[in-house]
Amino acid sequence: MVAASTLPLYAFKKDQVDSAEYGVINSSKEQTQLSFLNLLLGHWEDRMRRGLFRYDVTDCMEKIIPGKYGFMAQLNEGRHLKKRPTEFQIDQVLQPFDDSKFNFTKVGQEEVLFRFEQSNDCKSHFLASAPVTAEPNYSPNVIAINVSPIEYGHVLLIPHVLDCFPQRIDHDSFLLAIHLAKVAADPFFRVGYNSLEVPFPIEKAPTRRIFTEKGLQDRGVIVSQLLDYPVRGLVFEGGKSVQVLSDVVASTCICLQNNNIPFNVLISDCGKRVFLLPQCFAEKQAFGEVSQELLSTQVNPAVWEISGHIVLKRHEDYDDASEEYAWRLLVEVSLSEERFHEVKAYIKEAAGLQEITNMKENNINQVEDKANQKEDSICKEPAKQADQHIPHDCLVLQ
């Protein structure tokens, strides 16, 4: 991508807490209100009509796998055959920027949908053409298509695209990602991140029997642990502001990066919940600890798969997909109980968490009973229909 003189611009209002206009933008030319998500999908479909994708993701077959959890299977042969090869080492989470390999400065100009920046006033705006500032050291945040998409509307959020940063999370970029989830204002839109050692992001996720384990009472952030799910992980929610929630999660991610611990992140519920999922699949694979049966499927579990949307590359695997297979695959991703306990200790220190130690056993059971009731309703009730701009195949059980 070259430094363009003009680009379309979406400018979001900062910290639009409980605002009725969230997800709605003002068009400066027509003074009409537009949906941010409709705007994004309209630009995405324009790139599809122009033939910029490597395959038609809307032709991919999908099905809900029978069973308790409602895992979804997708057959995506195009991503397997036509996706750009990964050019990173598989033994380091943080790696230096290498201009000789593919990086987001090499994204084609036509693949960029628009800039994504904070507004200077109290409203959100969209400008079909806006000058890119010529200030020294300025580098725009952009939203671009993923030319090898996993789903309809799959895009990339690229913070400070011209700064040549390596793939990592920092406080500013994570806050930007939370704002993106929030302005989308749609529960079926999610933002995902993969640290290195795994492919590329975005996904959809059910959770099972979560109880509050840790909390930040002064700032209103609660951290809970996933239970009865094949991958051990944590859920962050609450917070007195978007900034507070973002800072807590970003501090946690930076800690994991610095300790060379691979992880995946899912931002869901319009930015209100963040799933953090440390993982070790690449490590197990390197030590020959993953069964050949699972390796033969060539599925390298990332944020989609870990959250319940299994992207498969072969017809036979799609035809034979079962809950047992999905569970066995995801168990290989998860840290052991002992290792997860060690990682939680890192996280507790890095994010300044206060562990809840006075929770009585009967209170825990009550929380689990409520979660079980919710889980039963999840498995029995059909998924809600999203707005008509999102195909039915994009829905997941929530």
N, C-alpha and C positions, 0 to 999 in steps of 0.2 A: 504494500500500500504506500503510495506516495503522499506527501503532505499536500492535500487539496486546498484550494483557495476557498471553496464553498462546499458545504454538505448540508443535507437536511438536518434539522435539530429538534429533538424533543427535550424540553427543559422541565424538570419535575420540581414541584414545590417541596421544600424540605420539611420533614416531620409532619406530615399531614395526618395527625392523630385524630381519629373519629371524625374525619371530615366527609361530608356527604359528596364532595366533588372528587373524592379519591378515584383514580382511574379514568377521570374525565379531563380532557384538555381543551384549551381555547385555541381556535385557529385565528391567528392574527388577521388574516385576510378576510375571512368570511364571518368572523365573530360567531361561529357555531361551535357546539360542543360535540366532541368526538370521543369514542372509546379508544383508550391507548392500545388495548389488545387488538381491536379491529384494525387500527392503524398498522400495528406491527404485522399482523397476518396479511393485510392487504399488500404490504411491501414484500412479504415473503412469497406470496402467490405470484406477484409480478416477476420475481426472480425465477420462479418455477416456469412461468410462461416463456421466459427468455432462455430457458434451457441451461441454467447455470448449475443445476444439481447433477450429480453423477448417476443418479437413478431416481425413479419415481417412488418415494417412500409410501405414498398413498396406496400403492398396489401391494404392499406387504400384507401377508396374512397374519391375523392375530386371533387369539382365543383365550378365554379364561380357563385355567386348568382346574378340573374338578377337585374339590377338597375343602378343608377347613379354612384355608387362608385366602383363596381366590387369587393365587399367583397368575400373572398374565404371561403368555408365551407369544413371541413375535418371530416370524421367519423373515430375516433380512439378509438375503443372499447378496444384494448389491453392496452393502457395507463391507461384507467379507471380501468380495472380489475387487471392489473399486476404491475402497477407503485409502487415503494417503498413508503410507507406512509410518509407524512410530519410529522416531530417530533418537530416542533417549536411552541412556543407560538404565538398567533395571535394579540398580543397587543403591541409588541415592535419591532421597525425596527432594532435596534442594540441589539444583544443578546450575552452573553458570550459563548465562546467555551465550548462544553459539550462532553467530550470523550465517555460518556456512550451512546450517540445517534449517529445516522449515521452521518459521516462526510467524507470528501474526503481522509483522511488518510486510510480509509477502502476500497477504490476502489481497485479492484483486479489488480494485476500486468499485467495480460493479457489484461485488458481494456485500459491500457495506450498505446497510439499510438507512441508518441515521446516527447522529451523535446522541449521546445520552448524558446530559449534564444537569446540574442543579440550577434552578431558576434564580434570578436576581430579585424577584418580587414574591408576592404571596400567592401566585397562581402558576399553574402548569401551562406551557405553551408548545405549539408545534409550528415550525417554520419550514416550508418546503425547500427553501434555499437560504442558508445563513453563512456569512463569512466566518472562516476559521481564523481565530485571532493569530496575529503575527508576533505576539509577545515571545520573547526568548524563553526557551525551556517549556513552552506550552505543548502539551500532548493530549489530544482529545480522548474521551471515552467513547467507544463506538459499539453498536450492535450490528453484527454481520450474520449472514446465513452460515450454517454448517453445510458445506457442499456434500457431505456424506451423512445425511440426517438419520436419526433414530425414530423420529416421529414428525407428524405434521406440525409445522411452526417451530421446529428446532433451530434455535439461533445461538450465537456466541456473544457474550458480553465481554468486551476486551478493554480493560481499564488502561488508560495512558498508553495507547497503542504504539506510539512512536518512541517511547522511552526505553525500549529494548530490555524490559524486565524479564527475568526467568519466570517459569510457572510456579507461582507461590501465592499465598494469601497474606495480605497486610490489612491494617485497620481500615484504610481508605477504600480499598477494593471490596472488602467484605460489606462495608456499609452501602456501597453502590449496589451490590447484589441484593441486599435486603430491600433497598428502595425499588429495584426492578420488580421484585416479587410483589411488593405492596402496590405499586402503580398499576400493575396488571389487573389487580382487583378481581381475580378469578381463581377459585380453589383448584381448578384443573391445570393451572399454570404453575410450574415449579422451576426452581433454579438449583442446579446441581454443580458440584465441584469434585474433581478427582485430583488428589496429589499424584505426583509421578509414581511409577511402578504399575500404573493401570491405564487403560485407554482414555476415552473422552466422555463428557458428562451429560446429565440432566435426566430426570426420572420422576417416578410416582411412588408413593409409599403408604401401605397400611402399617399400623403399629398394634402391638399386643400387650395387654396387661402392664401398663406403665405405673410405677409408684414413685412418689417424690422421694428422692434420696438425699439431695443436697439443695441448698437454697442460698440466695443472696437477699436476705430479708430487707436490708437497707435500700437496695436498688430495685427490688421487686422481681429479680430473675430467679426462676426455679429450674433446677436441673434434675431430670428424672432418668431412670434406667429402663431400657427395654427388657421385658420379660417374655418368656415363651415365644421367642423368635430366634431363628437360626444364627443371626449375627448379633453379637453383643454390641450395644451402643447406648448413647445418651441423647436425651431430648432437652433442648433449651427453649424456654418460653417465658412470657411475661416481660418485665422490665418497665421502668417508668418512662422510657422513651425508646425510639428506634435505635438511637445512638448507644444507649446503655446495653441493650441486648446484643447489638453488633459488636461492641467492644469486648464483652465477655467471651463471645464465641471466637472472635478473631484472636484474642489473647491465647485461647485454648489451641487454636489451629497453629499459631506461630510456635507454641511450645512443642507440639507434635512434630512440626517441620524441623525444628532445631535439634530434636532428639532422633531424627531420621525414622519416624514412625509413619508409615503410609496411612491415609485416611480418606474417607469420602464425606461430603457434606450435602445435605438436602435441605433447602429452604422451602417450606410449604405453608399452607393456610395464609396466603397473601403476606408472608413475612412474619407471621406471628409465632411460628414454631421452626426450630432448626434441629435437624437430626445430625449427629456427629458419630461416624462409624469408623473407628480404627480397624485396620485389616492387615492380613499377612499372607495373602494368596501367592504373591510373587515369591516371597521368602520360602514358603512351603514347596512351591514348584521348583525353585532352584535346588532345594535339598532332596528332591525326589519323593516328597511326602504326599503328593496328590496322585490319586489313582489314574491309571492310563485310560480307563473308561471315561472319566471326566475330561481329561486332557484331549481326548480324541474329538470332543465336540468343539474344541478351539474357542470356547467361551472364556473370556478373561473378565471376571466379574467386576463391574464398576458400579457407579452410583445407581444406574437404572436397575441392574440385576439385583443388587443388594436390597433395593427397596421393593422388589417384587415383580419387576417387569423384565422377564428373561428374554434377551435378544439372542436368537439361535441362527446358525449359519447354514444348517443342512436340513433338507426335507425330512429325513428319517428321524432326526432329533426332535423336530417340531411335531411330527406325527406321534412319536412315543412320549412326548412331554408329560410328566406326571408330577404330583406334589412331592412324591418321594425323591425324584431326581432333583427338583428345585431345592429341596431341603438339604440334600447331600452336597450339592454344589455350594450353597451358601454357608454351610457349616465349615467348609474348607477355607472360607474367607475369614471367619471369625477368629479373634484372639482367644487363647485358652482363658479359663477363669482366673488362673494365677496371673497371667500376663495382663489381662484386662484390669485386674486389681492394681497392678503396678502403674498402668497408664492412668487410671483414675487418680492416683496419688500425684502424678505429674500435673494433671489437669486441675486438681484441687488447689495446688500451690500457685500455678500460673494464673488462674482466673480469680483467685482470692475467695474460693468457695467455703462456706460454712456448712459442715456436715450436720445433718439432722440426726441426733443421737437419742432423743427422748420419745421417738415414735413407738408406741406400744404395739405388741403383736396383733392385738385385735383391731387396731386402727389400720395396720397394713392389710389385714385380711379384708376389712371393709373396702379398702381401696381396690384390692384385687377382685372382690366380688363385683363391684361396680364396673371394673374393666371387663370382667367376664360377660356381664350383661350387655355391655357395649359391643363386645366381640361377637356375641350371638346375633345381635341385630345387624352387625356388619355382614355376617355370613348369610343372613336370611333375606335382607332387604336388597332390592336392585339399586345400582348406582344411580345417583341423581343425574338428570340430563343437563349438560352444559348448554351455554348459548349456542345458537345454530352455527356459528362460525367455527366451532370445534367439532370434528367428526365424532360419531359415537365410538369408533374404535380407539379414540384417545382416552376414554374414560377408564378410571380404575376404582376399585372399592376403597372407600375412605373410612 
